[in-house]
Amino acid sequence: MATVVQQNEKQLQAKRDTWRRMKKNKSIYLFISPFYILFAVFGLFPIAFSFFLAMQNWDGLSAMKYVGFENFELVLTDGQFWQSVLNTFIIWVESTIPMLFFALVIAFLLNSAFVKLRGFWRFTFFLPNVTSIVAEAVLFGAFFQTKFGILNWVFEKLGFGAVDWLDTNFWLQIAIAILIIWRYTGYNAIIYLAGLQAISDELYDAAKIDGASTRQIFFRITVPMVRPIILFTVIMSTIGGMQVFTEPQILTNGTGGPGHGGVTMALYLYNEAFGTHLFGYGAAIGWFLFLIILLFSLFNSLLVNRIAKS
């Protein structure tokens, strides 16, 4: 009994000490408070409200009607939603895997001594990432036009037939993936380059003395040494890839294409919430999107770690 009382007294004393330190340093807390206030207003509140909204039937104008978990149940049985999930994963595979590979190769080359004007090339590769994504999507839309697109004009000059880039699911997903690769390869290359510059030159010099080729140096030294950065880019690319919206929205005018092959999860959420004004259902889709991203990111983390250790 005495021990319990002593523990309670220690806990109370710890709380008093905490409050004393907070009062003593209240000016410091005052200076950092804007961040937490903004985070609570624009971060925590929307998250809490979205879960509340997911349990409502609301069109944005009339009174809300509580429906419990009906919206979540509807998502589970919604074939169009699961088709958007499949489309998103297909686009992610077609874009993220080659994008990260190209980024690592580009970073390796930019870090090499034989490449001249490295500052210019770094700027050039990073430029697409700071360009307006809407402008990029409009530009690529002109490239991928079936009748008057630049790519089909080049194909016809080379003797190949025109490709229905924006009219068939397969080619539409390829077009979206190409746009994503073009935009984010340079961004990831700069991240990899920062990691490569932290690798000691002595490792490369020793490998060259031992007769290692450039390919062996790349796969035996570079890739293992930047494994934590690769894991970071995989997770961030997974989060971004699962939220692809602007590219298919601009290329297909928000329709997802004739076969709906460009309808990603984020685009489907937008169409349901702001197109058909089913805000409660859109919020429920948003929570499913969050769970899918969380689970897939964890899976990628485990997979990359296992591959790196093997």
C-alpha positions as CSV (number, residue, x, y, z in Angstrom):
1,M,0.0,0.0,0.0
2,A,2.8,2.4,0.9
3,T,4.5,1.6,-2.4
4,V,1.4,2.5,-4.4
5,V,1.1,5.8,-2.5
6,Q,4.7,6.6,-3.1
7,Q,4.3,5.9,-6.8
8,N,1.3,8.2,-7.0
9,E,3.2,10.9,-5.2
10,K,6.1,10.6,-7.7
11,Q,3.6,10.9,-10.6
12,L,2.0,14.0,-9.1
13,Q,5.4,15.5,-8.5
14,A,6.5,14.7,-12.1
15,K,3.3,16.5,-13.4
16,R,4.0,19.5,-11.1
17,D,7.6,19.7,-12.4
18,T,6.4,19.5,-16.0
19,W,3.9,22.4,-15.4
20,R,6.6,24.4,-13.7
21,R,9.0,23.9,-16.7
22,M,6.2,24.9,-19.1
23,K,5.5,28.1,-17.1
24,K,9.1,28.9,-16.9
25,N,9.6,28.4,-20.7
26,K,6.2,29.8,-21.8
27,S,7.8,32.3,-24.1
28,I,9.5,29.4,-26.1
29,Y,6.2,27.5,-26.3
30,L,4.6,30.8,-27.5
31,F,7.0,31.1,-30.3
32,I,6.4,27.5,-31.6
33,S,2.7,27.6,-31.0
34,P,1.8,28.9,-34.5
35,F,2.9,25.6,-36.1
36,Y,0.8,23.5,-33.7
37,I,-2.2,25.8,-34.1
38,L,-2.0,25.6,-37.9
39,F,-1.4,21.9,-37.8
40,A,-4.5,21.4,-35.6
41,V,-6.7,23.6,-37.8
42,F,-5.5,22.4,-41.2
43,G,-4.3,18.9,-40.2
44,L,-6.0,17.3,-37.3
45,F,-9.4,18.9,-37.7
46,P,-9.8,17.8,-41.4
47,I,-8.8,14.3,-40.5
48,A,-11.3,14.1,-37.7
49,F,-14.0,15.8,-39.7
50,S,-13.5,13.4,-42.7
51,F,-14.2,10.4,-40.5
52,F,-17.3,12.1,-39.1
53,L,-18.3,13.0,-42.7
54,A,-17.8,9.4,-43.8
55,M,-20.7,8.4,-41.6
56,Q,-23.0,11.0,-43.1
57,N,-25.1,11.2,-46.3
58,W,-24.5,14.8,-47.4
59,D,-24.6,16.6,-50.8
60,G,-23.0,19.8,-49.5
61,L,-26.2,21.8,-49.3
62,S,-28.9,19.8,-47.5
63,A,-28.8,18.7,-43.9
64,M,-26.5,15.8,-43.0
65,K,-28.1,12.4,-42.5
66,Y,-26.3,9.9,-40.2
67,V,-25.8,6.5,-42.0
68,G,-23.2,4.9,-39.8
69,F,-20.8,2.6,-41.6
70,E,-23.0,2.3,-44.8
71,N,-20.6,4.3,-46.9
72,F,-17.7,2.0,-45.9
73,E,-19.8,-1.0,-46.7
74,L,-20.7,0.5,-50.1
75,V,-17.0,1.1,-50.9
76,L,-16.3,-2.6,-50.3
77,T,-18.9,-3.6,-52.8
78,D,-18.2,-0.9,-55.4
79,G,-16.7,-2.5,-58.4
80,Q,-15.7,0.9,-59.9
81,F,-13.6,1.7,-56.8
82,W,-11.7,-1.6,-57.0
83,Q,-11.2,-1.0,-60.7
84,S,-9.6,2.3,-59.8
85,V,-7.4,0.5,-57.2
86,L,-6.2,-1.9,-59.9
87,N,-5.6,1.0,-62.4
88,T,-3.6,2.8,-59.7
89,F,-1.4,-0.2,-59.0
90,I,-0.8,-0.8,-62.7
91,I,0.3,2.8,-63.2
92,W,2.4,2.6,-60.1
93,V,4.3,-0.5,-61.4
94,E,4.7,1.0,-64.9
95,S,6.0,4.3,-63.5
96,T,7.8,3.9,-60.2
97,I,10.0,0.9,-60.9
98,P,11.6,2.3,-64.1
99,M,11.6,5.8,-62.6
100,L,13.7,4.8,-59.5
101,F,16.0,2.7,-61.6
102,F,16.6,5.6,-64.1
103,A,17.1,8.0,-61.2
104,L,19.7,5.8,-59.6
105,V,21.6,5.4,-62.9
106,I,21.5,9.2,-63.6
107,A,22.7,9.9,-60.1
108,F,25.6,7.5,-60.5
109,L,26.6,9.1,-63.8
110,L,26.3,12.7,-62.3
111,N,28.5,11.6,-59.5
112,S,31.1,10.3,-61.8
113,A,34.3,12.3,-62.5
114,F,34.1,11.9,-66.3
115,V,30.8,13.7,-66.7
116,K,31.3,17.4,-67.6
117,L,29.0,20.3,-66.7
118,R,27.5,18.3,-63.8
119,G,25.8,21.4,-62.4
120,F,24.0,22.1,-65.7
121,W,22.8,18.4,-65.9
122,R,21.6,18.5,-62.3
123,F,19.5,21.6,-63.0
124,T,18.2,20.1,-66.3
125,F,17.1,16.8,-64.7
126,F,15.4,18.6,-61.7
127,L,13.6,21.2,-63.9
128,P,10.5,19.1,-64.7
129,N,9.8,18.8,-61.0
130,V,9.5,22.5,-60.4
131,T,7.5,23.1,-63.6
132,S,3.7,23.4,-63.3
133,I,2.3,19.8,-63.4
134,V,-0.9,21.1,-65.2
135,A,1.3,22.7,-67.9
136,E,3.2,19.4,-68.3
137,A,0.0,17.4,-68.5
138,V,-1.4,19.7,-71.2
139,L,1.9,19.5,-73.1
140,F,1.9,15.7,-73.0
141,G,-1.7,15.6,-73.9
142,A,-0.7,17.3,-77.2
143,F,2.1,14.7,-77.6
144,F,-0.3,11.8,-77.1
145,Q,-3.2,12.9,-79.3
146,T,-4.2,10.1,-81.7
147,K,-4.7,12.1,-84.9
148,F,-2.5,15.1,-84.4
149,G,-0.1,14.0,-81.7
150,I,3.7,14.4,-82.2
151,L,4.5,10.9,-81.1
152,N,2.0,9.3,-83.6
153,W,3.5,11.6,-86.3
154,V,6.9,10.3,-85.5
155,F,5.7,6.7,-85.5
156,E,4.0,7.1,-88.9
157,K,7.2,8.6,-90.4
158,L,9.1,5.6,-89.1
159,G,6.6,3.3,-90.7
160,F,4.6,2.3,-87.6
161,G,0.9,2.7,-87.2
162,A,-0.7,5.3,-85.0
163,V,-1.3,4.4,-81.3
164,D,-4.5,5.2,-79.5
165,W,-2.7,6.6,-76.5
166,L,-5.8,8.2,-74.8
167,D,-8.5,5.8,-76.1
168,T,-7.4,2.4,-74.8
169,N,-6.7,1.4,-71.2
170,F,-3.3,-0.1,-71.8
171,W,-1.8,2.9,-73.7
172,L,-3.5,5.4,-71.5
173,Q,-1.9,3.9,-68.5
174,I,1.5,3.9,-70.3
175,A,1.0,7.6,-71.2
176,I,0.3,8.5,-67.6
177,A,3.3,6.5,-66.4
178,I,5.6,8.2,-69.0
179,L,4.4,11.6,-67.6
180,I,5.2,10.5,-64.1
181,I,8.6,9.2,-65.0
182,W,9.5,12.4,-66.9
183,R,8.4,14.6,-63.9
184,Y,9.9,12.7,-60.9
185,T,13.0,11.0,-62.2
186,G,15.2,14.0,-61.8
187,Y,13.8,14.7,-58.3
188,N,14.7,11.2,-57.1
189,A,18.1,11.4,-58.9
190,I,19.0,14.5,-56.8
191,I,18.1,12.6,-53.7
192,Y,20.2,9.6,-54.7
193,L,23.1,12.0,-55.7
194,A,23.1,13.4,-52.2
195,G,23.5,9.8,-50.8
196,L,26.2,8.9,-53.3
197,Q,28.3,11.9,-52.4
198,A,28.4,10.6,-48.8
199,I,30.1,7.4,-49.9
200,S,33.8,7.5,-49.4
201,D,35.9,7.6,-52.6
202,E,38.3,5.1,-51.1
203,L,35.7,2.3,-51.6
204,Y,35.6,3.1,-55.4
205,D,39.3,3.4,-55.6
206,A,39.9,0.1,-53.9
207,A,37.3,-1.6,-56.2
208,K,39.0,-0.2,-59.3
209,I,42.4,-1.4,-58.0
210,D,40.9,-4.9,-57.6
211,G,39.7,-4.8,-61.2
212,A,36.0,-4.2,-60.7
213,S,34.0,-3.0,-63.7
214,T,31.7,-0.1,-63.6
215,R,28.7,-2.4,-63.5
216,Q,30.2,-4.3,-60.6
217,I,30.9,-1.1,-58.7
218,F,27.3,0.1,-59.3
219,F,25.6,-3.1,-58.1
220,R,28.1,-4.2,-55.4
221,I,29.0,-0.9,-53.8
222,T,26.7,1.9,-54.9
223,V,23.3,0.1,-54.5
224,P,24.1,-1.4,-51.0
225,M,25.5,1.8,-49.7
226,V,22.4,3.9,-50.6
227,R,19.9,1.2,-49.4
228,P,18.3,3.6,-46.7
229,I,17.8,6.3,-49.4
230,I,16.3,3.7,-51.8
231,L,13.9,2.7,-49.1
232,F,13.0,6.3,-48.5
233,T,12.3,7.0,-52.2
234,V,10.3,3.7,-52.5
235,I,8.1,4.7,-49.7
236,M,7.6,8.3,-50.9
237,S,7.1,7.1,-54.4
238,T,4.5,4.6,-53.2
239,I,2.6,7.4,-51.3
240,G,2.8,9.7,-54.3
241,G,1.9,6.9,-56.8
242,M,-1.2,5.9,-54.9
243,Q,-2.4,9.5,-55.0
244,V,-1.9,10.1,-58.7
245,F,-4.6,12.6,-59.7
246,T,-3.5,15.6,-61.9
247,E,-2.0,13.5,-64.7
248,P,-5.0,11.4,-65.5
249,Q,-7.4,14.3,-64.7
250,I,-5.8,16.6,-67.3
251,L,-5.1,13.9,-69.9
252,T,-8.6,12.5,-69.9
253,N,-10.6,15.7,-68.9
254,G,-11.5,14.0,-65.6
255,T,-13.3,11.1,-67.3
256,G,-10.5,8.5,-67.0
257,G,-10.7,7.7,-70.7
258,P,-13.3,5.8,-72.7
259,G,-12.5,2.5,-70.9
260,H,-11.9,4.2,-67.6
261,G,-8.4,2.9,-67.5
262,G,-7.1,6.2,-66.2
263,V,-9.4,6.4,-63.2
264,T,-7.1,6.3,-60.3
265,M,-8.2,6.1,-56.6
266,A,-7.7,9.9,-56.1
267,L,-9.5,10.7,-59.4
268,Y,-12.4,8.4,-58.4
269,L,-12.6,10.1,-55.0
270,Y,-12.7,13.5,-56.6
271,N,-15.4,12.5,-59.1
272,E,-17.6,11.0,-56.4
273,A,-17.2,13.8,-53.9
274,F,-17.2,16.9,-56.2
275,G,-18.8,15.4,-59.4
276,T,-21.8,13.6,-57.9
277,H,-21.7,15.6,-54.6
278,L,-21.5,12.4,-52.5
279,F,-19.2,14.0,-49.9
280,G,-19.8,11.3,-47.3
281,Y,-19.0,8.5,-49.7
282,G,-15.9,10.5,-50.9
283,A,-14.7,10.7,-47.3
284,A,-15.1,6.9,-46.9
285,I,-13.1,6.4,-50.1
286,G,-10.4,8.7,-48.7
287,W,-10.1,6.5,-45.6
288,F,-9.8,3.4,-47.7
289,L,-7.1,5.2,-49.7
290,F,-5.2,5.9,-46.5
291,L,-5.3,2.3,-45.4
292,I,-4.2,1.0,-48.8
293,I,-1.3,3.4,-48.9
294,L,-0.3,2.5,-45.3
295,L,-0.4,-1.3,-46.0
296,F,1.4,-1.0,-49.3
297,S,4.1,1.2,-47.9
298,L,4.8,-1.3,-45.1
299,F,4.9,-4.1,-47.6
300,N,7.4,-2.1,-49.8
301,S,9.5,-1.4,-46.7
302,L,9.7,-5.0,-45.8
303,L,10.4,-6.1,-49.4
304,V,13.2,-3.6,-50.0
305,N,14.8,-4.5,-46.7
306,R,14.7,-8.2,-47.5
307,I,16.1,-7.7,-51.0
308,A,18.9,-5.5,-49.7
309,K,19.9,-8.1,-47.0
310,S,19.8,-11.1,-49.4
